[in-house]
Amino acid sequence: MNGAVSVVKTLLSSGVDTCFANPGTSEMHFVAALDQTRGMHCVLGLQENIATGMADGYWRIARRPASTLLHCGPGLANGLANLHNARRARSGIVNIVGDHATYHRLHDPALSMDTEALARTVSSWVRTSTSVERVGHDTASCVQAARAAGGQVATLVLPSNVSWDEGGVSVDGFSDLARAPIDAFAVDNVARVLRERENVLMLLAGDAASEVGLALAWSVAEATGARLMVDYLNPTIARGRGRVPIERVPYSTDLAIEAFARFEQIVLVNSKGPVGFFAYPGKPSMQYAPASQLHVLSRPDQDAIQALRALTSALGARRAAAPSTGERPTIAAGAPTPERLAQTVAALLPENAIVADESISYGRGFYRLTHAAAPNDWMHLTGGAIGYGLPVATGAAIAARRQRRVLSLQADGSGMYTLQALWTQAREKLPCTTIVLANRKYNILVGEYKAVGALPGPTAMQMLDLGNPALDWVKLAAGMGVEAARAENMEQCADLMSGSFKRDAPFLIELLI
């Protein structure tokens, strides 16, 4: 077999059966290997940032890595923004980047660049495979690295001659590497703090915000009087009826400082000390009070569930039922507002749905009004690089094997970065509903102008305006093969949402806000 076939066979034996691809000439033998080796579901993205974002969403739901296939260094560069988000989300991704043949690269052809250096900015593991005999082993090592430490981006650079040369050897998947062990001293210290101190906050991140993690944290809170909060940038949170109705750290520095002001002790569970998204003149970088003490229960590379179980045992905390979230709300009526949209989402969201939230500034208050929705997994932008929402929703739908409805709450400006994901949704016939929040401006930057103390004039405000000409998302979606309609009030939006949830295909709603 050639090297490409050995790579595909090794991926499959390692449990990787999905590849999000935007290939070029250097990857043609890998593409050909898909015809020679059955079992790999290859999903085409029309731009590399779609492929990398889909791989991020896939991990968040499947909890196992998918592969990407990108074309040389510039292809990797195109996909870098969502790999940055994936790194921040601690998503496991097997990132395969084609490259020039080893002997051709010496002549500095057009697509040559330092691909390894670029990959290291977002990857915890990078290797260029230079031998057809070793490429199967390198592939298995890449998968092992992607699954390590709770998930990370691992990049294999694959020269084209290593793909086409004969002599490849497929390798059975390697065993998972053990995660860093929980520190018994840290558990005992946190238990002591919870017993002896008042005004204690447990700040949760990673799997601590899963259904199991939240249930354990709530048991600790009920036993000790501690309060719970989840990191603003947490990738996925288990939400809805029957789950703990937890709130996120506010985005606004002023609101975050206010939220943390009362807490003298902060227990970090796979999180870090809360820091502002940006620096602002005259405001601190760290959002907690200077006198607050931080206590690490577990680091992001450790198992939050194991740490919380050890803590409940140390405290003798009994399992506590999640607090009531109240009755499911009714559909809202009238002109669109953030509160009315949140209420309508809570009223209509199907059981076990997935929400991909890139609502940016419009959706910062959604949480308090959606606790009583049907049980769901709510996904967030983690790295701040916009254009995450549509690709992550697409990858999540594929990970769920089209068995769960995916709802995208998508700001119009950021949606334009990766709207090609709609084409993949149509091609794959995915159960995705997208609500585009169409205010036709970069509204978040209007607020940021005020926050940094700048004084915008007509030229500056024109740079934030998307209304000249106005974006037409109904036509844009139709051009990608996705049926779409426009809503001007909540009654229309609710009717379109309800109808879309019954479809076996994607649907887009442009909500004028």
C-alpha positions as CSV (number, residue, x, y, z in Angstrom):
1,M,0.0,0.0,0.0
2,N,1.1,3.6,-0.4
3,G,1.5,6.0,2.4
4,A,-1.9,7.7,2.0
5,V,-3.7,4.3,2.4
6,S,-1.7,3.5,5.5
7,V,-2.7,6.9,7.0
8,V,-6.4,6.3,6.3
9,K,-6.3,2.8,7.7
10,T,-4.4,3.9,10.8
11,L,-6.9,6.7,11.4
12,L,-9.8,4.2,11.2
13,S,-8.0,1.7,13.5
14,S,-7.4,4.6,15.9
15,G,-11.2,5.4,16.1
16,V,-11.1,8.4,13.7
17,D,-13.9,7.8,11.1
18,T,-14.7,11.4,10.0
19,C,-12.6,13.8,8.0
20,F,-13.4,17.5,7.4
21,A,-11.6,18.4,4.2
22,N,-10.6,21.1,1.8
23,P,-8.0,19.3,-0.2
24,G,-5.6,20.4,-3.0
25,T,-3.0,18.8,-5.2
26,S,-0.7,17.7,-2.4
27,E,-3.6,15.7,-0.8
28,M,-4.9,13.9,-3.9
29,H,-3.5,10.6,-2.9
30,F,-5.1,10.9,0.5
31,V,-8.4,11.6,-1.3
32,A,-7.8,8.6,-3.6
33,A,-7.2,6.5,-0.5
34,L,-10.8,7.2,0.6
35,D,-12.0,5.2,-2.4
36,Q,-9.6,2.3,-1.6
37,T,-10.4,2.2,2.1
38,R,-14.0,2.0,3.2
39,G,-15.2,3.5,6.5
40,M,-14.1,7.2,6.4
41,H,-16.9,9.8,6.2
42,C,-15.3,12.7,4.4
43,V,-17.1,16.0,4.7
44,L,-16.2,18.8,2.3
45,G,-15.9,22.4,3.5
46,L,-15.7,25.2,1.0
47,Q,-13.0,27.0,3.0
48,E,-10.5,25.7,5.4
49,N,-11.9,27.6,8.4
50,I,-15.1,25.7,7.8
51,A,-13.3,22.4,8.1
52,T,-11.4,23.3,11.3
53,G,-14.6,24.7,12.9
54,M,-16.5,21.6,12.0
55,A,-13.8,19.5,13.7
56,D,-14.1,21.6,16.8
57,G,-17.9,21.1,16.9
58,Y,-17.5,17.4,16.3
59,W,-15.3,16.9,19.3
60,R,-17.6,18.9,21.6
61,I,-20.4,16.4,21.0
62,A,-18.7,13.1,20.1
63,R,-15.9,13.6,22.6
64,R,-13.5,11.9,20.2
65,P,-11.4,13.5,17.5
66,A,-12.1,13.9,13.8
67,S,-9.5,14.6,11.2
68,T,-9.1,17.6,9.0
69,L,-7.4,17.7,5.6
70,L,-5.9,21.0,4.7
71,H,-3.8,22.2,1.7
72,C,-0.3,23.2,2.5
73,G,0.7,26.1,4.8
74,P,-1.7,28.7,3.2
75,G,-4.6,26.3,3.7
76,L,-3.6,25.9,7.3
77,A,-3.4,29.7,7.6
78,N,-7.0,29.9,6.3
79,G,-8.1,27.5,9.0
80,L,-6.1,29.0,11.8
81,A,-8.9,31.1,13.4
82,N,-11.1,28.2,14.3
83,L,-8.1,26.1,15.3
84,H,-7.3,28.9,17.7
85,N,-10.9,28.6,19.1
86,A,-10.5,24.8,19.2
87,R,-7.3,25.1,21.2
88,R,-9.0,27.3,23.7
89,A,-11.9,24.8,23.8
90,R,-9.5,22.0,24.4
91,S,-11.0,20.1,21.4
92,G,-9.1,17.1,20.2
93,I,-8.4,17.4,16.5
94,V,-6.2,15.3,14.2
95,N,-5.1,18.1,11.9
96,I,-3.5,16.8,8.7
97,V,-1.8,19.4,6.5
98,G,-0.5,18.4,3.0
99,D,2.8,19.7,1.9
100,H,5.2,19.7,-1.1
101,A,7.2,16.5,-1.8
102,T,10.3,16.6,0.4
103,Y,12.7,16.9,-2.6
104,H,10.5,19.6,-4.3
105,R,10.3,21.8,-1.3
106,L,14.1,22.5,-1.6
107,H,13.3,24.6,-4.7
108,D,11.0,27.0,-2.8
109,P,7.8,26.5,-4.9
110,A,4.9,28.9,-4.6
111,L,3.1,27.4,-1.7
112,S,6.2,26.8,0.5
113,M,6.2,28.3,4.0
114,D,7.2,27.3,7.5
115,T,4.1,25.1,8.0
116,E,5.4,23.6,11.3
117,A,6.0,27.0,12.8
118,L,2.4,28.1,11.9
119,A,1.0,24.8,13.3
120,R,2.7,25.3,16.6
121,T,0.7,28.4,17.3
122,V,-2.4,26.3,17.8
123,S,-1.1,22.8,18.3
124,S,0.2,20.9,21.3
125,W,1.9,18.3,19.1
126,V,3.4,18.8,15.6
127,R,5.3,16.4,13.4
128,T,6.3,16.3,9.7
129,S,6.3,12.7,8.4
130,T,9.2,12.2,6.0
131,S,9.2,8.4,5.6
132,V,6.5,6.2,4.0
133,E,7.5,3.4,6.3
134,R,6.9,5.6,9.4
135,V,3.9,7.6,8.4
136,G,1.4,5.1,9.8
137,H,3.2,5.3,13.2
138,D,3.2,9.1,13.0
139,T,-0.5,9.1,12.3
140,A,-1.2,6.9,15.3
141,S,0.9,9.2,17.5
142,C,-1.0,12.2,16.2
143,V,-4.3,10.6,17.2
144,Q,-2.9,9.7,20.6
145,A,-1.8,13.3,21.1
146,A,-5.2,14.7,20.0
147,R,-6.9,12.6,22.7
148,A,-4.4,13.4,25.4
149,A,-4.8,15.9,28.4
150,G,-8.6,16.0,27.9
151,G,-8.3,17.0,24.2
152,Q,-5.8,19.1,22.1
153,V,-5.0,20.0,18.5
154,A,-2.3,17.7,17.0
155,T,-0.9,18.5,13.6
156,L,0.7,16.0,11.1
157,V,2.4,17.6,8.1
158,L,2.2,15.1,5.2
159,P,4.5,15.7,2.2
160,S,2.9,14.5,-1.0
161,N,5.7,11.9,-1.9
162,V,5.2,10.3,1.5
163,S,1.5,9.8,0.4
164,W,2.2,8.4,-3.0
165,D,5.3,6.2,-2.3
166,E,4.7,2.5,-1.8
167,G,5.7,0.8,1.4
168,G,3.2,2.2,3.8
169,V,2.4,0.2,7.0
170,S,-0.9,0.7,8.8
171,V,-0.7,0.8,12.6
172,D,-3.3,-0.2,15.2
173,G,-4.4,2.7,17.4
174,F,-2.2,3.5,20.4
175,S,-3.6,3.4,23.9
176,D,-4.7,6.7,25.4
177,L,-2.1,8.6,27.5
178,A,-3.1,8.9,31.2
179,R,-4.3,12.4,32.3
180,A,-2.3,14.2,34.9
181,P,-3.4,12.8,38.3
182,I,-5.6,14.7,40.7
183,D,-3.6,16.3,43.6
184,A,-4.9,14.8,46.9
185,F,-3.4,17.8,48.7
186,A,-5.4,20.2,46.5
187,V,-8.5,18.3,47.2
188,D,-7.9,18.4,51.0
189,N,-7.1,22.1,50.8
190,V,-10.2,23.0,48.9
191,A,-12.3,20.9,51.3
192,R,-10.8,22.8,54.2
193,V,-11.6,26.1,52.6
194,L,-15.2,25.1,51.9
195,R,-15.6,24.0,55.5
196,E,-14.0,26.9,57.2
197,R,-14.4,30.0,55.0
198,E,-17.4,32.1,53.9
199,N,-18.0,33.8,50.6
200,V,-16.6,31.0,48.6
201,L,-17.1,30.7,44.8
202,M,-16.4,27.6,42.7
203,L,-15.5,28.7,39.2
204,L,-16.2,25.8,36.8
205,A,-14.8,25.1,33.3
206,G,-14.4,22.2,30.9
207,D,-16.1,19.0,31.9
208,A,-17.0,20.5,35.3
209,A,-19.9,22.2,33.3
210,S,-21.1,18.8,31.9
211,E,-24.3,17.3,33.4
212,V,-22.3,15.1,35.7
213,G,-19.9,17.8,36.7
214,L,-22.6,20.3,37.5
215,A,-24.5,17.7,39.6
216,L,-21.3,17.0,41.6
217,A,-20.5,20.8,42.0
218,W,-24.1,21.5,43.1
219,S,-23.8,18.7,45.8
220,V,-20.7,20.5,47.1
221,A,-22.5,23.9,47.0
222,E,-25.5,22.5,48.9
223,A,-23.3,21.0,51.6
224,T,-21.1,24.0,52.1
225,G,-23.0,27.1,51.1
226,A,-20.5,27.9,48.2
227,R,-21.7,29.6,45.1
228,L,-21.2,28.3,41.5
229,M,-20.4,30.1,38.3
230,V,-19.1,28.9,35.0
231,D,-16.3,30.5,32.9
232,Y,-17.5,32.9,30.3
233,L,-15.5,31.1,27.6
234,N,-16.5,27.5,28.5
235,P,-17.0,25.5,25.3
236,T,-20.1,23.4,26.2
237,I,-22.5,23.6,29.1
238,A,-25.3,21.1,30.0
239,R,-28.4,23.2,30.3
240,G,-32.2,23.0,30.6
241,R,-34.7,21.4,32.9
242,G,-33.2,18.9,35.3
243,R,-29.7,20.5,35.1
244,V,-28.2,23.0,37.5
245,P,-29.2,26.5,36.3
246,I,-25.8,28.0,36.4
247,E,-24.8,31.5,35.2
248,R,-21.7,32.5,33.3
249,V,-19.1,35.1,34.3
250,P,-20.3,38.3,32.6
251,Y,-18.5,39.6,29.5
252,S,-18.5,43.2,30.7
253,T,-15.4,43.9,32.9
254,D,-17.5,46.2,35.1
255,L,-20.2,43.5,35.6
256,A,-17.7,40.8,36.1
257,I,-15.9,42.8,38.8
258,E,-19.2,43.4,40.5
259,A,-20.1,39.7,40.3
260,F,-16.8,38.7,41.9
261,A,-16.6,41.5,44.5
262,R,-18.2,39.5,47.4
263,F,-16.1,36.4,47.1
264,E,-13.0,36.1,49.3
265,Q,-12.1,32.6,48.2
266,I,-12.3,31.3,44.6
267,V,-12.0,27.6,43.9
268,L,-10.8,26.9,40.3
269,V,-12.1,23.7,38.8
270,N,-10.4,23.3,35.4
271,S,-10.5,27.1,35.1
272,K,-8.1,29.9,35.7
273,G,-8.3,33.2,37.5
274,P,-10.9,35.3,35.6
275,V,-9.3,37.9,33.3
276,G,-11.0,40.5,31.1
277,F,-11.5,39.7,27.5
278,F,-9.6,43.0,26.7
279,A,-7.8,45.6,28.6
280,Y,-9.7,48.9,29.1
281,P,-8.2,52.3,30.3
282,G,-8.3,52.6,34.0
283,K,-9.6,49.1,34.7
284,P,-7.8,46.0,36.1
285,S,-7.0,43.0,33.9
286,M,-8.0,40.6,36.7
287,Q,-11.7,40.6,37.5
288,Y,-11.7,39.3,41.0
289,A,-11.0,41.4,44.1
290,P,-7.3,41.9,44.9
291,A,-7.7,40.4,48.4
292,S,-9.4,37.2,47.0
293,Q,-7.5,34.0,47.4
294,L,-7.4,31.5,44.5
295,H,-7.4,27.7,45.2
296,V,-6.8,25.2,42.4
297,L,-8.8,22.0,42.7
298,S,-7.9,20.8,39.2
299,R,-6.1,22.2,36.1
300,P,-7.5,22.0,32.6
301,D,-5.3,19.0,31.8
302,Q,-6.7,17.1,34.7
303,D,-10.1,15.3,35.0
304,A,-12.6,17.7,36.5
305,I,-15.1,14.9,37.2
306,Q,-12.6,12.9,39.1
307,A,-11.6,16.0,41.1
308,L,-15.2,16.8,42.0
309,R,-15.9,13.2,43.0
310,A,-12.9,13.3,45.3
311,L,-14.1,16.6,46.8
312,T,-17.6,15.3,47.5
313,S,-16.0,12.3,49.2
314,A,-13.7,14.5,51.3
315,L,-16.7,16.6,52.4
316,G,-19.1,13.7,52.8
317,A,-21.5,15.7,50.5
318,R,-24.6,13.8,49.5
319,R,-26.1,14.0,46.1
320,A,-28.5,17.0,45.9
321,A,-31.3,17.4,43.4
322,A,-30.9,20.3,41.0
323,P,-33.0,23.3,41.9
324,S,-36.2,23.9,40.0
325,T,-35.9,26.0,36.8
326,G,-39.7,26.7,36.9
327,E,-42.2,26.1,34.2
328,R,-41.3,26.2,30.5
329,P,-42.2,29.6,29.2
330,T,-44.7,30.5,26.5
331,I,-43.8,31.9,23.1
332,A,-43.2,35.6,23.1
333,A,-45.0,38.1,20.9
334,G,-44.2,41.5,19.4
335,A,-41.1,43.2,18.2
336,P,-37.9,41.2,18.6
337,T,-35.8,41.8,21.7
338,P,-33.1,39.7,23.4
339,E,-35.5,38.8,26.2
340,R,-38.3,37.8,23.8
341,L,-36.0,35.7,21.6
342,A,-34.6,33.9,24.6
343,Q,-38.1,33.2,25.9
344,T,-39.2,31.8,22.5
345,V,-36.1,29.6,22.3
346,A,-36.8,28.2,25.7
347,A,-40.5,27.6,24.8
348,L,-39.7,25.8,21.5
349,L,-36.3,24.1,21.8
350,P,-36.6,20.4,21.2
351,E,-35.5,17.7,23.7
352,N,-31.7,17.0,23.6
353,A,-31.0,19.8,21.2
354,I,-27.6,21.4,20.6
355,V,-27.3,25.2,20.6
356,A,-24.4,26.9,18.9
357,D,-24.3,30.5,20.3
358,E,-22.5,33.2,18.4
359,S,-25.1,35.8,19.1
360,I,-22.3,38.1,20.4
361,S,-23.7,41.1,22.2
362,Y,-27.4,40.4,21.5
363,G,-27.3,37.2,23.5
364,R,-25.5,38.1,26.7
365,G,-28.7,37.8,28.7
366,F,-30.0,34.6,27.2
367,Y,-29.1,32.4,30.1
368,R,-31.4,33.6,32.8
369,L,-34.4,33.2,30.5
370,T,-33.5,29.8,29.0
371,H,-32.9,27.7,32.1
372,A,-36.3,26.1,31.8
373,A,-35.8,25.0,28.2
374,A,-35.7,21.3,27.3
375,P,-32.4,19.6,28.2
376,N,-29.7,20.7,25.8
377,D,-26.0,21.2,25.2
378,W,-25.2,24.9,24.7
379,M,-21.9,25.7,22.9
380,H,-19.9,28.9,23.1
381,L,-17.1,30.7,21.3
382,T,-14.0,30.1,23.3
383,G,-11.1,31.9,21.6
384,G,-12.8,35.1,20.5
385,A,-12.1,34.5,16.8
386,I,-15.4,35.2,15.2
387,G,-16.9,32.9,12.5
388,Y,-17.1,29.9,14.8
389,G,-20.9,29.5,15.0
390,L,-22.0,28.0,11.7
391,P,-19.0,25.5,11.3
392,V,-19.2,24.3,14.9
393,A,-23.0,23.8,14.5
394,T,-22.3,21.8,11.4
395,G,-19.7,19.6,13.0
396,A,-21.9,19.0,16.0
397,A,-24.8,17.8,13.8
398,I,-22.5,15.3,12.1
399,A,-21.2,14.1,15.5
400,A,-24.8,13.6,16.6
401,R,-25.4,11.5,13.5
402,R,-28.3,13.8,12.5
403,Q,-30.2,12.6,15.5
404,R,-30.3,15.9,17.4
405,R,-31.6,19.3,16.3
406,V,-28.9,22.0,16.2
407,L,-30.0,25.6,16.7
408,S,-27.5,28.3,15.7
409,L,-28.0,31.8,17.2
410,Q,-25.9,33.7,14.8
411,A,-24.9,37.4,14.6
412,D,-25.0,38.6,11.0
413,G,-21.5,40.2,10.9
414,S,-19.7,37.2,12.3
415,G,-21.8,34.8,10.2
416,M,-20.4,36.3,7.0
417,Y,-16.9,35.0,8.0
418,T,-18.0,31.4,7.5
419,L,-21.3,31.4,5.7
420,Q,-20.0,28.6,3.4
421,A,-20.9,26.2,6.2
422,L,-24.5,26.5,5.1
423,W,-23.5,24.7,1.8
424,T,-22.1,21.8,3.8
425,Q,-25.3,21.7,5.9
426,A,-27.3,21.4,2.6
427,R,-25.0,18.9,1.1
428,E,-25.1,16.7,4.2
429,K,-28.8,17.2,4.8
430,L,-28.2,18.2,8.4
431,P,-31.0,19.1,10.9
432,C,-29.7,22.6,11.5
433,T,-31.8,25.7,12.2
434,T,-30.0,29.0,12.0
435,I,-31.4,32.3,13.3
436,V,-29.4,35.2,11.9
437,L,-29.7,38.2,14.2
438,A,-29.7,40.9,11.5
439,N,-29.0,44.3,12.9
440,R,-26.7,45.0,9.8
441,K,-23.9,46.4,11.9
442,Y,-21.0,45.2,14.1
443,N,-22.9,46.2,17.1
444,I,-20.4,44.8,19.6
445,L,-17.8,47.3,18.4
446,V,-20.2,50.2,18.9
447,G,-20.2,49.2,22.6
448,E,-16.4,48.6,22.6
449,Y,-15.8,52.1,21.3
450,K,-17.4,53.4,24.5
451,A,-15.6,50.9,26.7
452,V,-12.2,51.9,25.5
453,G,-13.0,55.6,25.7
454,A,-12.6,56.3,22.0
455,L,-14.7,58.9,20.2
456,P,-16.0,57.6,16.9
457,G,-17.1,59.9,14.1
458,P,-18.9,59.3,10.8
459,T,-15.9,57.6,9.2
460,A,-15.5,55.2,12.1
461,M,-19.2,54.4,12.3
462,Q,-19.2,53.6,8.6
463,M,-16.6,50.9,9.3
464,L,-19.1,49.3,11.6
465,D,-22.1,49.5,9.2
466,L,-23.3,46.4,7.2
467,G,-26.4,48.1,5.8
468,N,-24.9,49.8,2.7
469,P,-25.7,47.6,0.9
470,A,-27.8,45.6,3.3
471,L,-26.9,41.9,3.7
472,D,-29.7,39.7,2.4
473,W,-29.4,36.4,4.3
474,V,-32.5,34.8,2.7
475,K,-30.8,35.1,-0.7
476,L,-27.4,34.2,0.7
477,A,-28.8,31.0,2.2
478,A,-30.7,30.1,-1.0
479,G,-27.4,30.5,-2.9
480,M,-25.9,27.8,-0.6
481,G,-28.9,25.5,-1.1
482,V,-30.6,26.2,2.3
483,E,-34.2,27.2,2.4
484,A,-34.7,30.5,4.3
485,A,-37.3,33.1,5.3
486,R,-37.4,36.5,7.0
487,A,-39.1,37.3,10.3
488,E,-39.9,40.8,11.5
489,N,-41.7,39.9,14.7
490,M,-41.6,37.1,17.3
491,E,-44.8,35.5,16.0
492,Q,-43.3,35.0,12.6
493,C,-40.0,33.8,14.1
494,A,-41.8,31.3,16.4
495,D,-43.8,29.8,13.5
496,L,-40.6,29.5,11.3
497,M,-38.7,27.9,14.2
498,S,-41.4,25.4,15.0
499,G,-41.7,24.4,11.4
500,S,-38.0,24.1,10.9
501,F,-37.7,21.7,13.9
502,K,-39.9,19.2,12.0
503,R,-37.6,19.2,9.0
504,D,-34.8,16.8,8.1
505,A,-32.9,19.5,6.4
506,P,-31.3,22.8,7.3
507,F,-33.4,26.0,7.5
508,L,-32.4,29.7,8.1
509,I,-34.4,32.5,9.6
510,E,-33.3,36.1,9.1
511,L,-34.6,37.9,12.2
512,L,-34.6,41.6,11.8
513,I,-33.6,43.2,15.1
